[in-house]
Amino acid sequence: MALNFFDQFMSPSFLGIPLMALALTLPWALFPAPTTRWLNNRLLSLQGWFMNRFSHQLLLPINQGGHKWALLFTALMLYLMTLNMFGLLPYTFTPTTQLSLNMGMAVPLWLATIIIGLRNQPTIALGHLLPEGTPTALIPVLIIIETISLFIRPLALGVRLTANLTAGHLLIQLIGTAAFVLLPMMPAVGALTSILLFLLTLLEVAVAMIQAYVFVLLLSLYLQENV
């Protein structure tokens, strides 16, 4: 039984064919496409309003040079949110529970912000490694510490998203299994467990949206330091 709890995190396959590519491309097919009509339907209007508000709030503290990242950040936010939400449906697979996928998104985007900083303002970018007014004896130690913390950033991005979604899915499966076992034997306890399962599912819906937002928000903060 213990091994079955982790089977949901295995990469899906059908007749030996990996379905990871299908799981990654399916969300794009479900987004509503804009039309040529003057008036959009409610879903398109809601999507446009959400994208406008999100990009406005996210890029508000960033100067004009970083606004060209608005399309990338908005698309990444919608993509991650959709992947996380689809993973809560029965008999589905959540690609964002794979650390390799999350690191594959975090490392190139983090590296892009670092390269932009080194190209546009190398002195300021390197100055982040040494706070102003540091005593001379502490300069080598602080440079090493700041360099390590700089390279830990993409790892923290990927591990945070993976750990939160994995823990949530495990909790849902554990409580769902407990409710299934307890309902025939102790209906009252099983009903309370089912209520707890419902509340936990609502919490996981919020976590799926919040983690996608946090991932993009931290990337925008890294960009803000380098533009």
PyRosetta script that sets phi, psi and omega in degrees:
from pyrosetta import init, pose_from_sequence

init()
pose = pose_from_sequence("MALNFFDQFMSPSFLGIPLMALALTLPWALFPAPTTRWLNNRLLSLQGWFMNRFSHQLLLPINQGGHKWALLFTALMLYLMTLNMFGLLPYTFTPTTQLSLNMGMAVPLWLATIIIGLRNQPTIALGHLLPEGTPTALIPVLIIIETISLFIRPLALGVRLTANLTAGHLLIQLIGTAAFVLLPMMPAVGALTSILLFLLTLLEVAVAMIQAYVFVLLLSLYLQENV")
pose.set_psi(1, -35.9)
pose.set_omega(1, -177.7)
pose.set_phi(2, -63.8)
pose.set_psi(2, -36.4)
pose.set_omega(2, -179.9)
pose.set_phi(3, -72.0)
pose.set_psi(3, -30.9)
pose.set_omega(3, -178.1)
pose.set_phi(4, -65.3)
pose.set_psi(4, -27.4)
pose.set_omega(4, 179.7)
pose.set_phi(5, -63.9)
pose.set_psi(5, -28.4)
pose.set_omega(5, -177.4)
pose.set_phi(6, -98.0)
pose.set_psi(6, -0.9)
pose.set_omega(6, 177.6)
pose.set_phi(7, -66.2)
pose.set_psi(7, -25.9)
pose.set_omega(7, -178.8)
pose.set_phi(8, -68.1)
pose.set_psi(8, -17.3)
pose.set_omega(8, -179.1)
pose.set_phi(9, -94.6)
pose.set_psi(9, 0.7)
pose.set_omega(9, 177.2)
pose.set_phi(10, -76.1)
pose.set_psi(10, 144.9)
pose.set_omega(10, 179.0)
pose.set_phi(11, -64.5)
pose.set_psi(11, 127.2)
pose.set_omega(11, -175.4)
pose.set_phi(12, -72.4)
pose.set_psi(12, 151.3)
pose.set_omega(12, 177.4)
pose.set_phi(13, -148.7)
pose.set_psi(13, 154.4)
pose.set_omega(13, 178.7)
pose.set_phi(14, -135.5)
pose.set_psi(14, 116.7)
pose.set_omega(14, -177.0)
pose.set_phi(15, 56.0)
pose.set_psi(15, 38.5)
pose.set_omega(15, 179.5)
pose.set_phi(16, 80.4)
pose.set_psi(16, 0.6)
pose.set_omega(16, -179.0)
pose.set_phi(17, -97.6)
pose.set_psi(17, 121.2)
pose.set_omega(17, 179.1)
pose.set_phi(18, -63.9)
pose.set_psi(18, 138.5)
pose.set_omega(18, -179.2)
pose.set_phi(19, -107.9)
pose.set_psi(19, 14.2)
pose.set_omega(19, 179.6)
pose.set_phi(20, -62.5)
pose.set_psi(20, -40.1)
pose.set_omega(20, 179.9)
pose.set_phi(21, -62.4)
pose.set_psi(21, -38.9)
pose.set_omega(21, 177.9)
pose.set_phi(22, -66.0)
pose.set_psi(22, -40.4)
pose.set_omega(22, 179.3)
pose.set_phi(23, -65.2)
pose.set_psi(23, -29.5)
pose.set_omega(23, -178.9)
pose.set_phi(24, -83.4)
pose.set_psi(24, -29.0)
pose.set_omega(24, -177.0)
pose.set_phi(25, -94.5)
pose.set_psi(25, -18.0)
pose.set_omega(25, -177.3)
pose.set_phi(26, -61.0)
pose.set_psi(26, -41.1)
pose.set_omega(26, -179.0)
pose.set_phi(27, -57.2)
pose.set_psi(27, -35.6)
pose.set_omega(27, -178.3)
pose.set_phi(28, -65.0)
pose.set_psi(28, -30.8)
pose.set_omega(28, -178.9)
pose.set_phi(29, -73.2)
pose.set_psi(29, -17.8)
pose.set_omega(29, -176.0)
pose.set_phi(30, -95.8)
pose.set_psi(30, -8.8)
pose.set_omega(30, 178.3)
pose.set_phi(31, -72.3)
pose.set_psi(31, 136.9)
pose.set_omega(31, 178.3)
pose.set_phi(32, -67.6)
pose.set_psi(32, 134.5)
pose.set_omega(32, -179.6)
pose.set_phi(33, -89.8)
pose.set_psi(33, 143.3)
pose.set_omega(33, 178.2)
pose.set_phi(34, -67.1)
pose.set_psi(34, 150.7)
pose.set_omega(34, -179.3)
pose.set_phi(35, -111.3)
pose.set_psi(35, 172.7)
pose.set_omega(35, 179.0)
pose.set_phi(36, -90.0)
pose.set_psi(36, 2.0)
pose.set_omega(36, -179.5)
pose.set_phi(37, -75.2)
pose.set_psi(37, 156.8)
pose.set_omega(37, 178.3)
pose.set_phi(38, -70.8)
pose.set_psi(38, -36.5)
pose.set_omega(38, -178.7)
pose.set_phi(39, -109.4)
pose.set_psi(39, 125.9)
pose.set_omega(39, 177.6)
pose.set_phi(40, -89.2)
pose.set_psi(40, 164.2)
pose.set_omega(40, 175.2)
pose.set_phi(41, -78.0)
pose.set_psi(41, 177.7)
pose.set_omega(41, -174.4)
pose.set_phi(42, -65.1)
pose.set_psi(42, -37.2)
pose.set_omega(42, -178.1)
pose.set_phi(43, -66.2)
pose.set_psi(43, -44.4)
pose.set_omega(43, 177.9)
pose.set_phi(44, -65.8)
pose.set_psi(44, -38.1)
pose.set_omega(44, 178.0)
pose.set_phi(45, -64.6)
pose.set_psi(45, -42.0)
pose.set_omega(45, 178.6)
pose.set_phi(46, -65.3)
pose.set_psi(46, -40.4)
pose.set_omega(46, 178.9)
pose.set_phi(47, -65.6)
pose.set_psi(47, -42.7)
pose.set_omega(47, 177.8)
pose.set_phi(48, -64.8)
pose.set_psi(48, -41.1)
pose.set_omega(48, 178.1)
pose.set_phi(49, -63.1)
pose.set_psi(49, -42.9)
pose.set_omega(49, -179.4)
pose.set_phi(50, -63.2)
pose.set_psi(50, -44.2)
pose.set_omega(50, -178.8)
pose.set_phi(51, -65.7)
pose.set_psi(51, -38.5)
pose.set_omega(51, 178.9)
pose.set_phi(52, -66.2)
pose.set_psi(52, -45.9)
pose.set_omega(52, -178.7)
pose.set_phi(53, -66.8)
pose.set_psi(53, -40.7)
pose.set_omega(53, -178.6)
pose.set_phi(54, -65.1)
pose.set_psi(54, -48.7)
pose.set_omega(54, -179.4)
pose.set_phi(55, -64.6)
pose.set_psi(55, -35.0)
pose.set_omega(55, 178.7)
pose.set_phi(56, -65.8)
pose.set_psi(56, -47.5)
pose.set_omega(56, -178.7)
pose.set_phi(57, -68.8)
pose.set_psi(57, -36.1)
pose.set_omega(57, -176.3)
pose.set_phi(58, -72.2)
pose.set_psi(58, -39.1)
pose.set_omega(58, -174.4)
pose.set_phi(59, -96.5)
pose.set_psi(59, 4.7)
pose.set_omega(59, -178.8)
pose.set_phi(60, -59.8)
pose.set_psi(60, -45.3)
pose.set_omega(60, -179.4)
pose.set_phi(61, -82.6)
pose.set_psi(61, -2.8)
pose.set_omega(61, -177.1)
pose.set_phi(62, -94.6)
pose.set_psi(62, 141.4)
pose.set_omega(62, -178.6)
pose.set_phi(63, -72.7)
pose.set_psi(63, 179.4)
pose.set_omega(63, -171.1)
pose.set_phi(64, -61.5)
pose.set_psi(64, -30.6)
pose.set_omega(64, -178.3)
pose.set_phi(65, -65.6)
pose.set_psi(65, -25.8)
pose.set_omega(65, -178.8)
pose.set_phi(66, -91.5)
pose.set_psi(66, -2.6)
pose.set_omega(66, -177.8)
pose.set_phi(67, -71.3)
pose.set_psi(67, -16.9)
pose.set_omega(67, 177.7)
pose.set_phi(68, -69.6)
pose.set_psi(68, -12.0)
pose.set_omega(68, 176.6)
pose.set_phi(69, -85.8)
pose.set_psi(69, 1.7)
pose.set_omega(69, -173.8)
pose.set_phi(70, -61.3)
pose.set_psi(70, -44.4)
pose.set_omega(70, -178.7)
pose.set_phi(71, -64.2)
pose.set_psi(71, -42.7)
pose.set_omega(71, -179.6)
pose.set_phi(72, -64.2)
pose.set_psi(72, -45.5)
pose.set_omega(72, -178.8)
pose.set_phi(73, -65.1)
pose.set_psi(73, -42.4)
pose.set_omega(73, -179.7)
pose.set_phi(74, -65.5)
pose.set_psi(74, -43.8)
pose.set_omega(74, 178.5)
pose.set_phi(75, -64.5)
pose.set_psi(75, -40.3)
pose.set_omega(75, 179.2)
pose.set_phi(76, -66.1)
pose.set_psi(76, -38.9)
pose.set_omega(76, 178.1)
pose.set_phi(77, -62.5)
pose.set_psi(77, -48.5)
pose.set_omega(77, 179.3)
pose.set_phi(78, -63.7)
pose.set_psi(78, -39.1)
pose.set_omega(78, -178.2)
pose.set_phi(79, -65.7)
pose.set_psi(79, -49.1)
pose.set_omega(79, 179.5)
pose.set_phi(80, -64.0)
pose.set_psi(80, -40.6)
pose.set_omega(80, 179.4)
pose.set_phi(81, -63.0)
pose.set_psi(81, -41.4)
pose.set_omega(81, 179.8)
pose.set_phi(82, -66.5)
pose.set_psi(82, -42.6)
pose.set_omega(82, 178.0)
pose.set_phi(83, -61.9)
pose.set_psi(83, -43.2)
pose.set_omega(83, -179.6)
pose.set_phi(84, -66.2)
pose.set_psi(84, -39.7)
pose.set_omega(84, -179.0)
pose.set_phi(85, -70.6)
pose.set_psi(85, -39.0)
pose.set_omega(85, 178.3)
pose.set_phi(86, -63.2)
pose.set_psi(86, -30.5)
pose.set_omega(86, -179.9)
pose.set_phi(87, -67.0)
pose.set_psi(87, -15.5)
pose.set_omega(87, 178.5)
pose.set_phi(88, -85.3)
pose.set_psi(88, -10.0)
pose.set_omega(88, 178.1)
pose.set_phi(89, -77.6)
pose.set_psi(89, 151.8)
pose.set_omega(89, 179.2)
pose.set_phi(90, -65.8)
pose.set_psi(90, 146.5)
pose.set_omega(90, 175.8)
pose.set_phi(91, 59.2)
pose.set_psi(91, 36.6)
pose.set_omega(91, 176.7)
pose.set_phi(92, -121.8)
pose.set_psi(92, 170.1)
pose.set_omega(92, -179.5)
pose.set_phi(93, -122.8)
pose.set_psi(93, 137.8)
pose.set_omega(93, -179.8)
pose.set_phi(94, -103.7)
pose.set_psi(94, 103.3)
pose.set_omega(94, -179.2)
pose.set_phi(95, -62.5)
pose.set_psi(95, -27.0)
pose.set_omega(95, -176.4)
pose.set_phi(96, -77.6)
pose.set_psi(96, 1.3)
pose.set_omega(96, 169.8)
pose.set_phi(97, -84.7)
pose.set_psi(97, -3.2)
pose.set_omega(97, 177.9)
pose.set_phi(98, -92.8)
pose.set_psi(98, 120.7)
pose.set_omega(98, -178.4)
pose.set_phi(99, -63.0)
pose.set_psi(99, -34.6)
pose.set_omega(99, -179.0)
pose.set_phi(100, -62.5)
pose.set_psi(100, -40.4)
pose.set_omega(100, 178.8)
pose.set_phi(101, -66.7)
pose.set_psi(101, -45.7)
pose.set_omega(101, -178.4)
pose.set_phi(102, -65.3)
pose.set_psi(102, -38.9)
pose.set_omega(102, 176.5)
pose.set_phi(103, -68.3)
pose.set_psi(103, -33.1)
pose.set_omega(103, 176.8)
pose.set_phi(104, -65.2)
pose.set_psi(104, -25.3)
pose.set_omega(104, 174.8)
pose.set_phi(105, -88.7)
pose.set_psi(105, -37.5)
pose.set_omega(105, -173.6)
pose.set_phi(106, -74.0)
pose.set_psi(106, -44.3)
pose.set_omega(106, -173.7)
pose.set_phi(107, -64.8)
pose.set_psi(107, -49.4)
pose.set_omega(107, 180.0)
pose.set_phi(108, -63.3)
pose.set_psi(108, -38.7)
pose.set_omega(108, -179.4)
pose.set_phi(109, -69.8)
pose.set_psi(109, -41.4)
pose.set_omega(109, 175.9)
pose.set_phi(110, -63.0)
pose.set_psi(110, -43.0)
pose.set_omega(110, -179.9)
pose.set_phi(111, -64.2)
pose.set_psi(111, -33.9)
pose.set_omega(111, 177.9)
pose.set_phi(112, -64.4)
pose.set_psi(112, -40.4)
pose.set_omega(112, 178.0)
pose.set_phi(113, -65.5)
pose.set_psi(113, -37.2)
pose.set_omega(113, 178.8)
pose.set_phi(114, -67.4)
pose.set_psi(114, -43.4)
pose.set_omega(114, -179.5)
pose.set_phi(115, -64.4)
pose.set_psi(115, -39.6)
pose.set_omega(115, 177.9)
pose.set_phi(116, -62.1)
pose.set_psi(116, -42.3)
pose.set_omega(116, 178.6)
pose.set_phi(117, -64.6)
pose.set_psi(117, -41.7)
pose.set_omega(117, 179.7)
pose.set_phi(118, -69.4)
pose.set_psi(118, -28.6)
pose.set_omega(118, -179.4)
pose.set_phi(119, -81.2)
pose.set_psi(119, -42.4)
pose.set_omega(119, -174.2)
pose.set_phi(120, -84.8)
pose.set_psi(120, -41.4)
pose.set_omega(120, -177.3)
pose.set_phi(121, -143.2)
pose.set_psi(121, 74.3)
pose.set_omega(121, -174.8)
pose.set_phi(122, -62.0)
pose.set_psi(122, -35.9)
pose.set_omega(122, -178.0)
pose.set_phi(123, -65.2)
pose.set_psi(123, -45.1)
pose.set_omega(123, -180.0)
pose.set_phi(124, -68.6)
pose.set_psi(124, -38.6)
pose.set_omega(124, -179.5)
pose.set_phi(125, -64.2)
pose.set_psi(125, -41.8)
pose.set_omega(125, 177.3)
pose.set_phi(126, -75.3)
pose.set_psi(126, -24.8)
pose.set_omega(126, 178.2)
pose.set_phi(127, -66.9)
pose.set_psi(127, -20.4)
pose.set_omega(127, 176.6)
pose.set_phi(128, -65.8)
pose.set_psi(128, -20.1)
pose.set_omega(128, -179.7)
pose.set_phi(129, -77.7)
pose.set_psi(129, -13.2)
pose.set_omega(129, -177.4)
pose.set_phi(130, -139.1)
pose.set_psi(130, 105.2)
pose.set_omega(130, 179.1)
pose.set_phi(131, -62.0)
pose.set_psi(131, 149.6)
pose.set_omega(131, -178.5)
pose.set_phi(132, -69.2)
pose.set_psi(132, 139.9)
pose.set_omega(132, 178.8)
pose.set_phi(133, 82.9)
pose.set_psi(133, 16.6)
pose.set_omega(133, -179.3)
pose.set_phi(134, -73.3)
pose.set_psi(134, 133.7)
pose.set_omega(134, 175.7)
pose.set_phi(135, -59.7)
pose.set_psi(135, 148.9)
pose.set_omega(135, -175.1)
pose.set_phi(136, -60.4)
pose.set_psi(136, -37.3)
pose.set_omega(136, -177.3)
pose.set_phi(137, -67.4)
pose.set_psi(137, -25.0)
pose.set_omega(137, -176.9)
pose.set_phi(138, -95.0)
pose.set_psi(138, -2.7)
pose.set_omega(138, -175.8)
pose.set_phi(139, -60.1)
pose.set_psi(139, -49.8)
pose.set_omega(139, -179.7)
pose.set_phi(140, -61.5)
pose.set_psi(140, -40.7)
pose.set_omega(140, -178.3)
pose.set_phi(141, -65.5)
pose.set_psi(141, -44.3)
pose.set_omega(141, -178.3)
pose.set_phi(142, -66.8)
pose.set_psi(142, -37.0)
pose.set_omega(142, 178.1)
pose.set_phi(143, -62.6)
pose.set_psi(143, -41.9)
pose.set_omega(143, 178.7)
pose.set_phi(144, -64.9)
pose.set_psi(144, -44.0)
pose.set_omega(144, -178.8)
pose.set_phi(145, -64.6)
pose.set_psi(145, -44.9)
pose.set_omega(145, -179.3)
pose.set_phi(146, -67.0)
pose.set_psi(146, -34.7)
pose.set_omega(146, 177.6)
pose.set_phi(147, -66.9)
pose.set_psi(147, -42.1)
pose.set_omega(147, 177.6)
pose.set_phi(148, -63.4)
pose.set_psi(148, -43.7)
pose.set_omega(148, 179.8)
pose.set_phi(149, -64.9)
pose.set_psi(149, -31.2)
pose.set_omega(149, 177.9)
pose.set_phi(150, -66.9)
pose.set_psi(150, -42.5)
pose.set_omega(150, -178.7)
pose.set_phi(151, -78.6)
pose.set_psi(151, -14.8)
pose.set_omega(151, 177.0)
pose.set_phi(152, -79.9)
pose.set_psi(152, -18.3)
pose.set_omega(152, -175.9)
pose.set_phi(153, -55.6)
pose.set_psi(153, -51.3)
pose.set_omega(153, 179.0)
pose.set_phi(154, -64.7)
pose.set_psi(154, -34.0)
pose.set_omega(154, 177.1)
pose.set_phi(155, -64.3)
pose.set_psi(155, -40.2)
pose.set_omega(155, 178.0)
pose.set_phi(156, -65.6)
pose.set_psi(156, -37.7)
pose.set_omega(156, 177.6)
pose.set_phi(157, -60.2)
pose.set_psi(157, -49.7)
pose.set_omega(157, -177.4)
pose.set_phi(158, -69.7)
pose.set_psi(158, -42.8)
pose.set_omega(158, -177.3)
pose.set_phi(159, -68.6)
pose.set_psi(159, -37.2)
pose.set_omega(159, -179.8)
pose.set_phi(160, -61.7)
pose.set_psi(160, -47.4)
pose.set_omega(160, -179.4)
pose.set_phi(161, -65.2)
pose.set_psi(161, -43.1)
pose.set_omega(161, -179.5)
pose.set_phi(162, -65.1)
pose.set_psi(162, -46.7)
pose.set_omega(162, -174.9)
pose.set_phi(163, -66.5)
pose.set_psi(163, -42.3)
pose.set_omega(163, -178.5)
pose.set_phi(164, -65.2)
pose.set_psi(164, -43.5)
pose.set_omega(164, -179.1)
pose.set_phi(165, -71.7)
pose.set_psi(165, -39.4)
pose.set_omega(165, 179.0)
pose.set_phi(166, -64.2)
pose.set_psi(166, -44.7)
pose.set_omega(166, 179.4)
pose.set_phi(167, -62.9)
pose.set_psi(167, -40.7)
pose.set_omega(167, 179.0)
pose.set_phi(168, -63.9)
pose.set_psi(168, -43.3)
pose.set_omega(168, 179.5)
pose.set_phi(169, -65.9)
pose.set_psi(169, -37.9)
pose.set_omega(169, 177.8)
pose.set_phi(170, -65.6)
pose.set_psi(170, -41.6)
pose.set_omega(170, 178.9)
pose.set_phi(171, -63.2)
pose.set_psi(171, -43.3)
pose.set_omega(171, 179.1)
pose.set_phi(172, -61.7)
pose.set_psi(172, -42.7)
pose.set_omega(172, -179.2)
pose.set_phi(173, -69.3)
pose.set_psi(173, -39.0)
pose.set_omega(173, 178.4)
pose.set_phi(174, -64.0)
pose.set_psi(174, -47.5)
pose.set_omega(174, -179.0)
pose.set_phi(175, -70.5)
pose.set_psi(175, -35.5)
pose.set_omega(175, 176.1)
pose.set_phi(176, -63.9)
pose.set_psi(176, -40.3)
pose.set_omega(176, 176.3)
pose.set_phi(177, -65.0)
pose.set_psi(177, -41.0)
pose.set_omega(177, 178.3)
pose.set_phi(178, -63.4)
pose.set_psi(178, -41.7)
pose.set_omega(178, 178.6)
pose.set_phi(179, -64.9)
pose.set_psi(179, -38.5)
pose.set_omega(179, 179.3)
pose.set_phi(180, -65.0)
pose.set_psi(180, -37.2)
pose.set_omega(180, -178.8)
pose.set_phi(181, -78.3)
pose.set_psi(181, -36.9)
pose.set_omega(181, -173.6)
pose.set_phi(182, -81.4)
pose.set_psi(182, -26.3)
pose.set_omega(182, -176.3)
pose.set_phi(183, -58.6)
pose.set_psi(183, -45.3)
pose.set_omega(183, 178.7)
pose.set_phi(184, -69.9)
pose.set_psi(184, -32.5)
pose.set_omega(184, -174.1)
pose.set_phi(185, -87.2)
pose.set_psi(185, -48.2)
pose.set_omega(185, -178.9)
pose.set_phi(186, -131.0)
pose.set_psi(186, 89.5)
pose.set_omega(186, -174.3)
pose.set_phi(187, -58.1)
pose.set_psi(187, -38.1)
pose.set_omega(187, -177.9)
pose.set_phi(188, -65.6)
pose.set_psi(188, -47.5)
pose.set_omega(188, 179.3)
pose.set_phi(189, -66.2)
pose.set_psi(189, -38.7)
pose.set_omega(189, 178.2)
pose.set_phi(190, -63.9)
pose.set_psi(190, -36.6)
pose.set_omega(190, 177.8)
pose.set_phi(191, -66.6)
pose.set_psi(191, -41.7)
pose.set_omega(191, 177.2)
pose.set_phi(192, -63.9)
pose.set_psi(192, -38.5)
pose.set_omega(192, 177.4)
pose.set_phi(193, -65.5)
pose.set_psi(193, -36.5)
pose.set_omega(193, 178.3)
pose.set_phi(194, -66.6)
pose.set_psi(194, -38.9)
pose.set_omega(194, 176.5)
pose.set_phi(195, -63.4)
pose.set_psi(195, -42.2)
pose.set_omega(195, 176.9)
pose.set_phi(196, -61.6)
pose.set_psi(196, -38.2)
pose.set_omega(196, 178.0)
pose.set_phi(197, -64.0)
pose.set_psi(197, -40.9)
pose.set_omega(197, 178.5)
pose.set_phi(198, -64.4)
pose.set_psi(198, -44.0)
pose.set_omega(198, 178.9)
pose.set_phi(199, -65.3)
pose.set_psi(199, -38.2)
pose.set_omega(199, 177.9)
pose.set_phi(200, -66.1)
pose.set_psi(200, -35.2)
pose.set_omega(200, 177.1)
pose.set_phi(201, -65.0)
pose.set_psi(201, -41.8)
pose.set_omega(201, 175.4)
pose.set_phi(202, -61.2)
pose.set_psi(202, -40.1)
pose.set_omega(202, 177.8)
pose.set_phi(203, -63.7)
pose.set_psi(203, -39.2)
pose.set_omega(203, -180.0)
pose.set_phi(204, -68.4)
pose.set_psi(204, -31.4)
pose.set_omega(204, 174.2)
pose.set_phi(205, -62.7)
pose.set_psi(205, -43.1)
pose.set_omega(205, 177.3)
pose.set_phi(206, -65.5)
pose.set_psi(206, -41.1)
pose.set_omega(206, 179.5)
pose.set_phi(207, -63.5)
pose.set_psi(207, -39.1)
pose.set_omega(207, 179.9)
pose.set_phi(208, -60.8)
pose.set_psi(208, -38.9)
pose.set_omega(208, 178.9)
pose.set_phi(209, -77.1)
pose.set_psi(209, -40.9)
pose.set_omega(209, -176.5)
pose.set_phi(210, -67.2)
pose.set_psi(210, -40.5)
pose.set_omega(210, -178.6)
pose.set_phi(211, -66.4)
pose.set_psi(211, -36.3)
pose.set_omega(211, 175.2)
pose.set_phi(212, -64.1)
pose.set_psi(212, -40.6)
pose.set_omega(212, 179.2)
pose.set_phi(213, -67.2)
pose.set_psi(213, -41.5)
pose.set_omega(213, -179.3)
pose.set_phi(214, -64.5)
pose.set_psi(214, -39.5)
pose.set_omega(214, 178.9)
pose.set_phi(215, -58.6)
pose.set_psi(215, -48.0)
pose.set_omega(215, -178.6)
pose.set_phi(216, -73.1)
pose.set_psi(216, -35.9)
pose.set_omega(216, 179.6)
pose.set_phi(217, -62.3)
pose.set_psi(217, -43.5)
pose.set_omega(217, 179.0)
pose.set_phi(218, -65.6)
pose.set_psi(218, -37.3)
pose.set_omega(218, 175.5)
pose.set_phi(219, -62.4)
pose.set_psi(219, -39.0)
pose.set_omega(219, 178.5)
pose.set_phi(220, -66.8)
pose.set_psi(220, -34.6)
pose.set_omega(220, 176.5)
pose.set_phi(221, -67.5)
pose.set_psi(221, -38.9)
pose.set_omega(221, 175.6)
pose.set_phi(222, -64.3)
pose.set_psi(222, -38.0)
pose.set_omega(222, 178.2)
pose.set_phi(223, -67.1)
pose.set_psi(223, -37.1)
pose.set_omega(223, -178.2)
pose.set_phi(224, -62.2)
pose.set_psi(224, -31.4)
pose.set_omega(224, 179.6)
pose.set_phi(225, -72.9)
pose.set_psi(225, -18.1)
pose.set_omega(225, -170.1)
pose.set_phi(226, -118.3)
pose.set_psi(226, 6.8)
pose.set_omega(226, 177.0)
pose.set_phi(227, -121.8)
pose.dump_pdb("model.pdb")
